[in-house]
Amino acid sequence: MALHIDELRKLCTDDTIIMTAHVIKRCKERNIDSDSIINVVMHGEIIKQYEDDKPFPSCLLLGMSINDRYLHVVVASDNINLHIITAYYPSIEEWESDFKTRKGR
């Protein structure tokens, strides 16, 4: 099942966002704060769907951090909660200049 940005935005509240300790640790290492993740969900776009991910379908979002840097966020949804899988700043070495397409694909 494909995820839809409007549904993800509805789930983007303090009560429904789930971040594991692993995600929190990685985001801290990468200097990514929760406000930037929320900004991507609320104003970004879905650039890739992972409909077969388990236990829930997920997708890759592209948006801007609160520091005006491109940011990728992978989220999953069980239609109740918004699970943050990971977040990272895409590198120009791996991604085309639009940060939507991986190089070499």
N, CA, C and O atoms as CSV, one atom per row, in Angstrom:
chain,resi,resn,atom,element,x,y,z
A,1,MET,N,N,0.836,-1.176,0.000
A,1,MET,CA,C,0.000,0.000,0.000
A,1,MET,C,C,0.884,1.243,0.000
A,1,MET,O,O,1.740,1.402,0.870
A,2,ALA,N,N,0.676,2.105,-0.960
A,2,ALA,CA,C,1.450,3.345,-1.049
A,2,ALA,C,C,1.006,4.319,0.046
A,2,ALA,O,O,-0.174,4.416,0.382
A,3,LEU,N,N,1.979,5.023,0.581
A,3,LEU,CA,C,1.678,6.046,1.577
A,3,LEU,C,C,1.382,7.360,0.863
A,3,LEU,O,O,1.884,7.611,-0.232
A,4,HIS,N,N,0.564,8.191,1.495
A,4,HIS,CA,C,0.192,9.488,0.930
A,4,HIS,C,C,0.629,10.586,1.883
A,4,HIS,O,O,0.465,10.474,3.098
A,5,ILE,N,N,1.183,11.640,1.324
A,5,ILE,CA,C,1.750,12.715,2.140
A,5,ILE,C,C,0.714,13.349,3.065
A,5,ILE,O,O,1.038,13.707,4.198
A,6,ASP,N,N,-0.525,13.492,2.599
A,6,ASP,CA,C,-1.565,14.101,3.449
A,6,ASP,C,C,-1.819,13.256,4.697
A,6,ASP,O,O,-2.009,13.793,5.788
A,7,GLU,N,N,-1.821,11.940,4.532
A,7,GLU,CA,C,-2.029,11.047,5.677
A,7,GLU,C,C,-0.842,11.119,6.642
A,7,GLU,O,O,-1.027,11.114,7.859
A,8,LEU,N,N,0.369,11.186,6.098
A,8,LEU,CA,C,1.547,11.292,6.950
A,8,LEU,C,C,1.513,12.596,7.743
A,8,LEU,O,O,1.871,12.619,8.921
A,9,ARG,N,N,1.093,13.653,7.115
A,9,ARG,CA,C,1.027,14.959,7.804
A,9,ARG,C,C,0.012,14.940,8.934
A,9,ARG,O,O,0.236,15.548,9.980
A,10,LYS,N,N,-1.105,14.244,8.734
A,10,LYS,CA,C,-2.106,14.132,9.806
A,10,LYS,C,C,-1.537,13.404,11.017
A,10,LYS,O,O,-1.918,13.686,12.154
A,11,LEU,N,N,-0.621,12.465,10.770
A,11,LEU,CA,C,-0.023,11.687,11.858
A,11,LEU,C,C,1.195,12.367,12.478
A,11,LEU,O,O,1.792,11.827,13.410
A,12,CYS,N,N,1.564,13.512,11.989
A,12,CYS,CA,C,2.777,14.191,12.447
A,12,CYS,C,C,2.471,15.090,13.643
A,12,CYS,O,O,2.483,16.317,13.538
A,13,THR,N,N,2.195,14.450,14.782
A,13,THR,CA,C,1.920,15.183,16.020
A,13,THR,C,C,2.786,14.593,17.134
A,13,THR,O,O,3.317,13.490,17.003
A,14,ASP,N,N,2.918,15.333,18.218
A,14,ASP,CA,C,3.717,14.854,19.351
A,14,ASP,C,C,3.219,13.514,19.875
A,14,ASP,O,O,4.011,12.705,20.360
A,15,ASP,N,N,1.911,13.271,19.780
A,15,ASP,CA,C,1.318,12.051,20.325
A,15,ASP,C,C,1.487,10.834,19.426
A,15,ASP,O,O,1.324,9.704,19.886
A,16,THR,N,N,1.810,11.043,18.160
A,16,THR,CA,C,1.812,9.914,17.226
A,16,THR,C,C,3.162,9.648,16.556
A,16,THR,O,O,3.298,8.665,15.828
A,17,ILE,N,N,4.147,10.493,16.786
A,17,ILE,CA,C,5.480,10.253,16.221
A,17,ILE,C,C,6.241,9.290,17.125
A,17,ILE,O,O,6.331,9.490,18.336
A,18,ILE,N,N,6.784,8.241,16.512
A,18,ILE,CA,C,7.582,7.268,17.254
A,18,ILE,C,C,8.999,7.273,16.691
A,18,ILE,O,O,9.213,7.077,15.495
A,19,MET,N,N,9.957,7.501,17.582
A,19,MET,CA,C,11.369,7.454,17.222
A,19,MET,C,C,12.056,6.494,18.187
A,19,MET,O,O,11.986,6.675,19.402
A,20,THR,N,N,12.719,5.475,17.647
A,20,THR,CA,C,13.439,4.532,18.500
A,20,THR,C,C,14.709,5.191,19.047
A,20,THR,O,O,15.144,6.240,18.572
A,21,ALA,N,N,15.278,4.549,20.047
A,21,ALA,CA,C,16.535,5.045,20.610
A,21,ALA,C,C,17.615,5.074,19.531
A,21,ALA,O,O,18.450,5.979,19.511
A,22,HIS,N,N,17.601,4.087,18.636
A,22,HIS,CA,C,18.581,4.031,17.553
A,22,HIS,C,C,18.458,5.256,16.641
A,22,HIS,O,O,19.464,5.873,16.290
A,23,VAL,N,N,17.245,5.601,16.264
A,23,VAL,CA,C,17.027,6.766,15.387
A,23,VAL,C,C,17.462,8.048,16.092
A,23,VAL,O,O,18.112,8.906,15.494
A,24,ILE,N,N,17.107,8.169,17.341
A,24,ILE,CA,C,17.480,9.362,18.103
A,24,ILE,C,C,19.001,9.491,18.165
A,24,ILE,O,O,19.542,10.585,18.002
A,25,LYS,N,N,19.688,8.371,18.403
A,25,LYS,CA,C,21.160,8.375,18.461
A,25,LYS,C,C,21.749,8.791,17.116
A,25,LYS,O,O,22.631,9.649,17.064
A,26,ARG,N,N,21.267,8.188,16.027
A,26,ARG,CA,C,21.787,8.512,14.695
A,26,ARG,C,C,21.540,9.987,14.349
A,26,ARG,O,O,22.421,10.655,13.808
A,27,CYS,N,N,20.358,10.483,14.658
A,27,CYS,CA,C,20.057,11.890,14.360
A,27,CYS,C,C,20.955,12.824,15.165
A,27,CYS,O,O,21.390,13.859,14.660
A,28,LYS,N,N,21.229,12.465,16.402
A,28,LYS,CA,C,22.128,13.278,17.218
A,28,LYS,C,C,23.524,13.296,16.598
A,28,LYS,O,O,24.156,14.349,16.520
A,29,GLU,N,N,24.008,12.122,16.155
A,29,GLU,CA,C,25.322,12.031,15.509
A,29,GLU,C,C,25.373,12.864,14.228
A,29,GLU,O,O,26.415,13.424,13.889
A,30,ARG,N,N,24.258,12.942,13.526
A,30,ARG,CA,C,24.189,13.655,12.250
A,30,ARG,C,C,23.753,15.111,12.414
A,30,ARG,O,O,23.608,15.834,11.428
A,31,ASN,N,N,23.546,15.538,13.658
A,31,ASN,CA,C,23.129,16.906,13.960
A,31,ASN,C,C,21.788,17.246,13.295
A,31,ASN,O,O,21.623,18.312,12.701
A,32,ILE,N,N,20.848,16.323,13.410
A,32,ILE,CA,C,19.494,16.508,12.868
A,32,ILE,C,C,18.534,16.539,14.042
A,32,ILE,O,O,18.491,15.603,14.840
A,33,ASP,N,N,17.762,17.616,14.150
A,33,ASP,CA,C,16.822,17.720,15.269
A,33,ASP,C,C,15.403,17.361,14.822
A,33,ASP,O,O,15.099,17.298,13.631
A,34,SER,N,N,14.560,17.133,15.808
A,34,SER,CA,C,13.184,16.716,15.515
A,34,SER,C,C,12.405,17.793,14.767
A,34,SER,O,O,11.514,17.468,13.983
A,35,ASP,N,N,12.721,19.066,14.993
A,35,ASP,CA,C,12.026,20.129,14.257
A,35,ASP,C,C,12.288,20.017,12.754
A,35,ASP,O,O,11.399,20.272,11.942
A,36,SER,N,N,13.508,19.636,12.394
A,36,SER,CA,C,13.834,19.463,10.975
A,36,SER,C,C,13.080,18.278,10.385
A,36,SER,O,O,12.586,18.352,9.260
A,37,ILE,N,N,12.991,17.188,11.138
A,37,ILE,CA,C,12.243,16.019,10.668
A,37,ILE,C,C,10.777,16.378,10.461
A,37,ILE,O,O,10.189,16.025,9.439
A,38,ILE,N,N,10.196,17.066,11.409
A,38,ILE,CA,C,8.796,17.492,11.292
A,38,ILE,C,C,8.624,18.418,10.098
A,38,ILE,O,O,7.633,18.315,9.376
A,39,ASN,N,N,9.571,19.318,9.881
A,39,ASN,CA,C,9.496,20.235,8.747
A,39,ASN,C,C,9.468,19.475,7.420
A,39,ASN,O,O,8.729,19.842,6.506
A,40,VAL,N,N,10.274,18.417,7.320
A,40,VAL,CA,C,10.290,17.612,6.095
A,40,VAL,C,C,8.937,16.931,5.894
A,40,VAL,O,O,8.398,16.936,4.788
A,41,VAL,N,N,8.396,16.354,6.946
A,41,VAL,CA,C,7.087,15.686,6.816
A,41,VAL,C,C,6.014,16.697,6.420
A,41,VAL,O,O,5.189,16.416,5.550
A,42,MET,N,N,6.019,17.846,7.040
A,42,MET,CA,C,4.943,18.823,6.826
A,42,MET,C,C,5.070,19.591,5.510
A,42,MET,O,O,4.065,20.060,4.974
A,43,HIS,N,N,6.285,19.727,4.983
A,43,HIS,CA,C,6.467,20.569,3.793
A,43,HIS,C,C,7.209,19.878,2.650
A,43,HIS,O,O,7.333,20.441,1.562
A,44,GLY,N,N,7.699,18.669,2.889
A,44,GLY,CA,C,8.469,17.963,1.873
A,44,GLY,C,C,7.592,17.143,0.944
A,44,GLY,O,O,6.374,17.309,0.892
A,45,GLU,N,N,8.250,16.252,0.211
A,45,GLU,CA,C,7.542,15.417,-0.752
A,45,GLU,C,C,8.062,13.992,-0.690
A,45,GLU,O,O,9.212,13.748,-0.323
A,46,ILE,N,N,7.196,13.058,-1.054
A,46,ILE,CA,C,7.595,11.657,-1.136
A,46,ILE,C,C,8.354,11.471,-2.444
A,46,ILE,O,O,7.858,11.825,-3.513
A,47,ILE,N,N,9.570,10.911,-2.354
A,47,ILE,CA,C,10.337,10.683,-3.584
A,47,ILE,C,C,10.518,9.198,-3.886
A,47,ILE,O,O,10.914,8.838,-4.995
A,48,LYS,N,N,10.232,8.332,-2.913
A,48,LYS,CA,C,10.306,6.888,-3.177
A,48,LYS,C,C,9.408,6.160,-2.188
A,48,LYS,O,O,9.377,6.476,-0.999
A,49,GLN,N,N,8.683,5.184,-2.707
A,49,GLN,CA,C,7.818,4.345,-1.877
A,49,GLN,C,C,8.494,2.994,-1.645
A,49,GLN,O,O,9.123,2.438,-2.545
A,50,TYR,N,N,8.354,2.486,-0.439
A,50,TYR,CA,C,8.810,1.133,-0.098
A,50,TYR,C,C,7.588,0.376,0.429
A,50,TYR,O,O,7.468,0.114,1.625
A,51,GLU,N,N,6.692,0.035,-0.489
A,51,GLU,CA,C,5.397,-0.539,-0.121
A,51,GLU,C,C,5.508,-1.905,0.539
A,51,GLU,O,O,4.620,-2.298,1.296
A,52,ASP,N,N,6.584,-2.636,0.262
A,52,ASP,CA,C,6.725,-3.987,0.794
A,52,ASP,C,C,7.527,-4.044,2.092
A,52,ASP,O,O,7.782,-5.132,2.609
A,53,ASP,N,N,7.930,-2.891,2.626
A,53,ASP,CA,C,8.668,-2.884,3.887
A,53,ASP,C,C,7.830,-3.504,4.999
A,53,ASP,O,O,6.603,-3.414,5.006
A,54,LYS,N,N,8.522,-4.129,5.927
A,54,LYS,CA,C,7.868,-4.761,7.075
A,54,LYS,C,C,8.400,-4.119,8.350
A,54,LYS,O,O,9.578,-3.764,8.385
A,55,PRO,N,N,7.612,-3.953,9.379
A,55,PRO,CA,C,6.232,-4.406,9.476
A,55,PRO,C,C,5.217,-3.474,8.822
A,55,PRO,O,O,4.044,-3.830,8.702
A,56,PHE,N,N,5.654,-2.271,8.392
A,56,PHE,CA,C,4.726,-1.312,7.780
A,56,PHE,C,C,5.333,-0.751,6.506
A,56,PHE,O,O,6.556,-0.679,6.391
A,57,PRO,N,N,4.503,-0.349,5.544
A,57,PRO,CA,C,5.028,0.328,4.360
A,57,PRO,C,C,5.755,1.607,4.778
A,57,PRO,O,O,5.394,2.243,5.769
A,58,SER,N,N,6.774,1.971,4.017
A,58,SER,CA,C,7.512,3.187,4.330
A,58,SER,C,C,7.779,3.965,3.055
A,58,SER,O,O,7.472,3.510,1.953
A,59,CYS,N,N,8.356,5.146,3.224
A,59,CYS,CA,C,8.700,5.969,2.070
A,59,CYS,C,C,9.830,6.913,2.438
A,59,CYS,O,O,10.089,7.189,3.610
A,60,LEU,N,N,10.491,7.397,1.399
A,60,LEU,CA,C,11.579,8.361,1.537
A,60,LEU,C,C,11.032,9.738,1.196
A,60,LEU,O,O,10.462,9.951,0.126
A,61,LEU,N,N,11.216,10.661,2.123
A,61,LEU,CA,C,10.782,12.044,1.929
A,61,LEU,C,C,11.992,12.932,1.690
A,61,LEU,O,O,13.071,12.691,2.229
A,62,LEU,N,N,11.801,13.946,0.886
A,62,LEU,CA,C,12.812,14.983,0.673
A,62,LEU,C,C,12.208,16.311,1.069
A,62,LEU,O,O,11.100,16.656,0.657
A,63,GLY,N,N,12.945,17.046,1.869
A,63,GLY,CA,C,12.509,18.378,2.266
A,63,GLY,C,C,13.705,19.165,2.765
A,63,GLY,O,O,14.858,18.798,2.537
A,64,MET,N,N,13.406,20.240,3.443
A,64,MET,CA,C,14.451,21.114,3.953
A,64,MET,C,C,14.485,21.059,5.481
A,64,MET,O,O,13.451,21.043,6.149
A,65,SER,N,N,15.701,21.031,6.002
A,65,SER,CA,C,15.863,21.129,7.455
A,65,SER,C,C,15.570,22.574,7.867
A,65,SER,O,O,15.402,23.452,7.021
A,66,ILE,N,N,15.512,22.800,9.165
A,66,ILE,CA,C,15.279,24.171,9.625
A,66,ILE,C,C,16.503,25.044,9.370
A,66,ILE,O,O,16.442,26.265,9.515
A,67,ASN,N,N,17.629,24.406,8.984
A,67,ASN,CA,C,18.852,25.139,8.627
A,67,ASN,C,C,18.966,25.331,7.122
A,67,ASN,O,O,20.029,25.694,6.618
A,68,ASP,N,N,17.860,25.086,6.396
A,68,ASP,CA,C,17.825,25.226,4.928
A,68,ASP,C,C,18.804,24.306,4.216
A,68,ASP,O,O,19.431,24.703,3.234
A,69,ARG,N,N,18.937,23.075,4.710
A,69,ARG,CA,C,19.719,22.044,4.026
A,69,ARG,C,C,18.751,20.964,3.571
A,69,ARG,O,O,17.769,20.670,4.252
A,70,TYR,N,N,19.037,20.371,2.407
A,70,TYR,CA,C,18.215,19.247,1.970
A,70,TYR,C,C,18.339,18.114,2.969
A,70,TYR,O,O,19.430,17.824,3.461
A,71,LEU,N,N,17.210,17.471,3.269
A,71,LEU,CA,C,17.179,16.411,4.256
A,71,LEU,C,C,16.292,15.282,3.760
A,71,LEU,O,O,15.187,15.516,3.271
A,72,HIS,N,N,16.785,14.057,3.889
A,72,HIS,CA,C,15.995,12.864,3.601
A,72,HIS,C,C,15.496,12.292,4.920
A,72,HIS,O,O,16.243,12.205,5.895
A,73,VAL,N,N,14.225,11.903,4.939
A,73,VAL,CA,C,13.631,11.261,6.107
A,73,VAL,C,C,12.867,10.038,5.610
A,73,VAL,O,O,12.056,10.137,4.689
A,74,VAL,N,N,13.130,8.892,6.221
A,74,VAL,CA,C,12.365,7.690,5.909
A,74,VAL,C,C,11.364,7.489,7.042
A,74,VAL,O,O,11.728,7.441,8.217
A,75,VAL,N,N,10.096,7.374,6.658
A,75,VAL,CA,C,9.026,7.179,7.631
A,75,VAL,C,C,8.202,5.958,7.249
A,75,VAL,O,O,8.146,5.568,6.082
A,76,ALA,N,N,7.570,5.366,8.244
A,76,ALA,CA,C,6.621,4.276,8.027
A,76,ALA,C,C,5.347,4.634,8.774
A,76,ALA,O,O,5.362,5.423,9.718
A,77,SER,N,N,4.248,4.042,8.334
A,77,SER,CA,C,2.978,4.332,8.984
A,77,SER,C,C,2.172,3.057,9.170
A,77,SER,O,O,2.105,2.205,8.284
A,78,ASP,N,N,1.561,2.950,10.348
A,78,ASP,CA,C,0.609,1.869,10.609
A,78,ASP,C,C,-0.812,2.425,10.663
A,78,ASP,O,O,-1.729,1.778,11.168
A,79,ASN,N,N,-0.975,3.641,10.129
A,79,ASN,CA,C,-2.240,4.387,10.118
A,79,ASN,C,C,-2.661,4.893,11.492
A,79,ASN,O,O,-3.728,5.492,11.631
A,80,ILE,N,N,-1.839,4.660,12.499
A,80,ILE,CA,C,-2.081,5.175,13.847
A,80,ILE,C,C,-0.919,6.056,14.277
A,80,ILE,O,O,-1.104,7.132,14.845
A,81,ASN,N,N,0.290,5.565,13.988
A,81,ASN,CA,C,1.506,6.277,14.365
A,81,ASN,C,C,2.388,6.515,13.152
A,81,ASN,O,O,2.303,5.809,12.148
A,82,LEU,N,N,3.231,7.520,13.270
A,82,LEU,CA,C,4.227,7.840,12.259
A,82,LEU,C,C,5.581,7.411,12.820
A,82,LEU,O,O,6.092,8.011,13.765
A,83,HIS,N,N,6.148,6.371,12.228
A,83,HIS,CA,C,7.414,5.819,12.690
A,83,HIS,C,C,8.553,6.449,11.895
A,83,HIS,O,O,8.602,6.324,10.671
A,84,ILE,N,N,9.458,7.118,12.581
A,84,ILE,CA,C,10.633,7.694,11.929
A,84,ILE,C,C,11.688,6.590,11.870
A,84,ILE,O,O,12.141,6.099,12.904
A,85,ILE,N,N,12.076,6.205,10.655
A,85,ILE,CA,C,13.030,5.117,10.468
A,85,ILE,C,C,14.460,5.652,10.483
A,85,ILE,O,O,15.326,5.106,11.165
A,86,THR,N,N,14.698,6.717,9.731
A,86,THR,CA,C,16.017,7.347,9.725
A,86,THR,C,C,15.895,8.731,9.103
A,86,THR,O,O,14.886,9.069,8.483
A,87,ALA,N,N,16.936,9.512,9.281
A,87,ALA,CA,C,17.030,10.827,8.655
A,87,ALA,C,C,18.506,11.099,8.392
A,87,ALA,O,O,19.366,10.764,9.206
A,88,TYR,N,N,18.786,11.706,7.250
A,88,TYR,CA,C,20.176,11.999,6.908
A,88,TYR,C,C,20.222,13.115,5.869
A,88,TYR,O,O,19.263,13.340,5.130
A,89,TYR,N,N,21.349,13.802,5.832
A,89,TYR,CA,C,21.589,14.797,4.805
A,89,TYR,C,C,22.139,14.075,3.582
A,89,TYR,O,O,23.204,13.464,3.673
A,90,PRO,N,N,21.458,14.122,2.444
A,90,PRO,CA,C,21.942,13.411,1.261
A,90,PRO,C,C,23.230,14.032,0.738
A,90,PRO,O,O,23.403,15.251,0.746
A,91,SER,N,N,24.122,13.169,0.288
A,91,SER,CA,C,25.408,13.639,-0.210
A,91,SER,C,C,25.366,13.810,-1.724
A,91,SER,O,O,24.761,13.004,-2.432
A,92,ILE,N,N,26.004,14.851,-2.209
A,92,ILE,CA,C,26.047,15.140,-3.647
A,92,ILE,C,C,26.839,14.052,-4.380
A,92,ILE,O,O,26.691,13.890,-5.591
A,93,GLU,N,N,27.675,13.311,-3.658
A,93,GLU,CA,C,28.397,12.204,-4.280
A,93,GLU,C,C,27.465,11.042,-4.621
A,93,GLU,O,O,27.707,10.321,-5.589
A,94,GLU,N,N,26.406,10.855,-3.837
A,94,GLU,CA,C,25.486,9.736,-4.041
A,94,GLU,C,C,24.204,10.117,-4.775
A,94,GLU,O,O,23.543,9.254,-5.352
A,95,TRP,N,N,23.852,11.383,-4.759
A,95,TRP,CA,C,22.567,11.829,-5.291
A,95,TRP,C,C,22.769,12.871,-6.389
A,95,TRP,O,O,23.721,13.651,-6.355
A,96,GLU,N,N,21.865,12.872,-7.351
A,96,GLU,CA,C,21.858,13.920,-8.374
A,96,GLU,C,C,21.588,15.255,-7.695
A,96,GLU,O,O,21.221,15.289,-6.520
A,97,SER,N,N,21.765,16.348,-8.415
A,97,SER,CA,C,21.664,17.686,-7.808
A,97,SER,C,C,20.270,18.004,-7.273
A,97,SER,O,O,20.120,18.892,-6.434
A,98,ASP,N,N,19.239,17.282,-7.753
A,98,ASP,CA,C,17.888,17.512,-7.219
A,98,ASP,C,C,17.637,16.734,-5.925
A,98,ASP,O,O,16.594,16.903,-5.292
A,99,PHE,N,N,18.598,15.875,-5.526
A,99,PHE,CA,C,18.533,15.033,-4.338
A,99,PHE,C,C,17.347,14.075,-4.348
A,99,PHE,O,O,16.960,13.547,-3.305
A,100,LYS,N,N,16.768,13.849,-5.542
A,100,LYS,CA,C,15.650,12.918,-5.683
A,100,LYS,C,C,16.063,11.606,-6.339
A,100,LYS,O,O,15.371,10.597,-6.204
A,101,THR,N,N,17.181,11.618,-7.044
A,101,THR,CA,C,17.616,10.452,-7.814
A,101,THR,C,C,19.020,10.050,-7.397
A,101,THR,O,O,19.937,10.871,-7.384
A,102,ARG,N,N,19.177,8.777,-7.056
A,102,ARG,CA,C,20.516,8.269,-6.748
A,102,ARG,C,C,21.345,8.240,-8.021
A,102,ARG,O,O,20.839,7.897,-9.090
A,103,LYS,N,N,22.598,8.595,-7.909
A,103,LYS,CA,C,23.492,8.525,-9.067
A,103,LYS,C,C,23.690,7.069,-9.464
A,103,LYS,O,O,23.695,6.170,-8.623
A,104,GLY,N,N,23.854,6.861,-10.765
A,104,GLY,CA,C,24.086,5.525,-11.258
A,104,GLY,C,C,22.839,4.683,-11.420
A,104,GLY,O,O,22.937,3.477,-11.644
A,105,ARG,N,N,21.668,5.293,-11.311
A,105,ARG,CA,C,20.420,4.543,-11.462
A,105,ARG,C,C,19.662,5.002,-12.666
A,105,ARG,O,O,18.584,4.482,-12.953
